[in-house]
Amino acid sequence: MKKQLIQRLSQLNSSQNQLTPCKDDFLKLQVHQAIPDIGKFVTVCYSPCDPPKCTVSMVGGEEGVMYQTIAGQSVDFMLVIKDDKGCKVTKGGYEVRVQVIQNYQQILTPAVQDHGDGLYSFSCAGVAGIATLTVEVEGQNVRGCPFNWEVNPENRIPERTGQSRKGNFYDPVKQNAFREGRHSWKLQLVSFNPDQKSSFNGLEIGVESHVYDERGRKQLGVKWCWYYHPSQSQNFKRSDGQQPSITSVQDHDVFTVFLNLETKKLVIYNVRSKQVNCLQG
């Protein structure tokens, strides 16, 4: 095989064809491993991408949508590399640059992880104010770039901890009211004892709206929630009666909640299990 390849290259090198390339391009070599006495093995990485079709999303949320976040809470992002047809590529090795500017002055450069399958992830924790995210792939901005969103002050959100004898749940937005826009926050289950379910009251994550009658009395409107009640026969439930997608709960689980009042959609994402509940109406 090696001899045949050398002969063919020699033939091509000695040919008198005067060919003009249709465009300038390049091939990328990606190192996979090194073997003693042989050297490094590389493969030709040629999966062309189209940066304007690549998308950036907050992990668990709607694709390409930026939500208001809370200062001090880490925000996780996922970049999806796509080709000129808008299809996700299946290889890594692309040059990706990420920059976050906070309040138009403080610059952050989060570390980017290449998952080798067309996905790239990075995280950052913002301070209160305006955050601007710039993402470049192969030197070009991705779709929607730059991204801007508001980071709400941490002390603006009333803190409350719901707890029982065997478990407690940290909820930083228990009493906060949202009237418009797109919002995201994280919740963490501190602990619970699955062996003593009768003493654990359960979890309820969601939002509810209120309306006022002609006398000004507040009444419950719409309620979107996911429930976990270990003492009941059906441990996991949804307020709309649909089959829940989140069916696993452990100590220290983190849930990211995404509320989009423009599309009337609530997404609850379990960071550990990657299970998602989506409620809309």
N, C-alpha and C positions, 0 to 999 in steps of 0.2 A: 504494500500500500504506500509506504514511504517512497519507494523508488518510482512508482507511477506518478505520485504527486509531484516529485521533483522534475520528472520528465515533462509533465504537463505545464508546470510553471515556466520551464525553460522554453517550451514552444510559444507560450503566450508572450514571454519577454522578447523573443526574437521576431515576432510577427510585425508586419509593417502596417497594420491597420491604424488609421488615424481617427480615433474616436473622441468625440467631445462629450463630456458628461452633461447630463441634463440639469444637474444641480450639484452644488458642493454638499457633501455629507461626511459622516464618519461612522466608524464602528467602535463599540466600547467593549473592552475586555474585562471580565469580572473574575477575580481570583477566587477559587474555591478551596484549595488545600495545597499544602507543600509536602513532598515526599523526599526524604534524604537521598542524596546521590542522583536524584532525577530533576528536582526543581519544582517550580510551582505550576499547577495545572490551571489553565484558564479556559473560559468559554466565551464565544462571541455573544454579546448581549445586544441584540438588535430588535427591540420591541418598541417601535416609534410611538411616542405619546404626543398628545395635543394638550398643552397646558391650559388653554382657555376652556377646555372641557373637563378638566380635573376639578374635583369638589372637595371642600373642607366643611366638616360638621363637628358639632360638639357630640362626643360619644354618647350614643343612646337617643339623641334628639333627631329632629327631622333633618334630612339632607340639605346642606347649604344654608341652614337657618341659624342665626346668632340670637342668643337669648341674654337678657339681663342676668347678671350673676351677683354673688355676694362676696365682698372683700374678705380675703383670707382663705376662701375655699378654693381648692385646686380645680381648674377647669381642664378637662381632657378633650383633646381634639383628634380627629382622624382624617387624614388626607387620602383620597382615592385617586390613583393614577388612571387616566382613561386615554384611549386612542382617538383618532380622528372621527370615528363613528360613534363615540360616546360610550364605548364598551370598556369595562375594567380590564387592565392588562394583568398578567399573571406572574410577572417577574419584578424584581427590584433592581437596584443599582443605579437609580436616577439621582441626579444632583438636586437636592431639596434644601432650600434656605428659608428659615422662619425668623421673623422679627416681630416683637410686640412692643408697642410704644404706649406708655401709660401717661395720661394727662398731657400729651403732646411733648413730653420731655424725657422721661425715664425710659431707656431702651433695654429690652430683654431679648436674649437669643436662646430660646429653649433648645435642649438636646432633642434631636429627632431620631426615632428608632425605625429602621427599615425592616419590615416583616418579611421581605423577600417575595411577596405575592401581589405587589401593587398597592399595598397599604403602608402608610407611614403614620406614626403616632407621636404626639408631643403633648406636654402639659405646662400650665403656668398658673400662678396664683396672683391675682391682681389686687391693686389698692383701689380705694374708692375714687370714682371719677369716670373718665372715658378711656376705653382701651381700643387700640387700633392694631389689627393683625395683618401682616403682609406675608404671603406664602409664594415662593417662586419655585418652579420646576424647570430645570434646564435653562435657567436665566429668564424665564417668562412668568408673569403673574398668572395665577389660576383664576378660574371663574369667580366673579364677585369681589375680587381683591381690589382695594383693601377692605377688610371687614371692621366695622365699628360696633361696639355695644357698651352699655352702661354697667358699671360695677357699683352696686349699692353699698353704702357703709354698713359694716357689720353691726354696729350698735343701733342701727335704725330698725333692725328686726328684733322684736321681743323674743327673748329666749325662754323656753319652758321645757321641762323634762317630765314626761309621763312615766310612771314607774309602779311596779307592784313589788311584792316581797322578793320575787325571784327574777325580776327583769326590769330594765329601764331603757328608754328610747329617747335619744336626743333629737328634738325637733326645733330648729331655729326659726321657723316661720308659722308657728301654730296659730298666731292671732293676726297675721298680716293680711291686709286687704289689697287685692289687685283689681283694677278697673279696666285696664287696657294694656296692650303690648304683649311682649313675649318674655317669660321669666323662667329662671332655672335655679335650683338650690339642691344641696345634698343633705341627706339625713343618715344617721348612723344608729344601728341597733347596738347598744352598749353591751347588754348581756341578757340571757334568759336561760333557765334550766329546763331542757326538754324532758327530763325525768320527773319533773313535778309540774305537769301542765296545768293542774287545777289551780295553782297559785299564780299562773301567768295570765294576765288579762287579754293579751293579744295585741296585734298591731292594726292600725288603720292609717293608710296613707292616701291623701287625696285632697280635693277642694270642694267647696260648696258655695252656691250663690244664694243671695237673699233678695226678696222683693218686699215692697211695702204696700199695704192695703190703703184704702181711702182714709183710714184713721191714723195712718203713720205707724202701724204696728208691723214689725219685721216678721216675715214668714220665710220658711225654707223654699228655695226655688229648685235648682238643679244640684245634684250631688254626684260627683265622680270619685269613687274610692275603690281601693283594693284592701281586702281584709285578710288577716291571718288570726284565726282563733283555734289554738291547739286543743281546746276542750270540746269542740264541736265535731260532729261526724264529718262534715265537710270543712276541712281546715282552712282552705283557701277559697275566697269568694270575691266577686266584683259587684259593685252597686248596680250595674245594668243587667245582671243575671247571666252574662256571658261566661264562658269557660275561662278561668284565669290562666295566664301564661307563666306567671311567677309562682312556682310551686316548691321553692327551696329557700329556707331561712336558716342562717347560722349566726352565732355570736360575731359581733363586729361587722356585720354586713353593712355596706354603704349603698344607699338608694339615691339615684339622681332623678329629680322630678323636673319635667319640662311642661310648662303651661303656656299655650299659645292661644291668646284670646282673640286673635284675628281669624284663625281657622277653627276655633272652639275645639281644641284638642289637648288632652292631657296624656303625657307619656311618663310611665314609672319604670325605671331601669335599675336592675340589680347588678352592680358592678362586678361582683364575684361570679355569679352564675351566667351573666349576660342575658338573662331572661327579661322580657319586656311586656308590659301591659299598656295598651293604648285605648283610651276612652275618648269618644267624640260624640258631639250632639249639638 
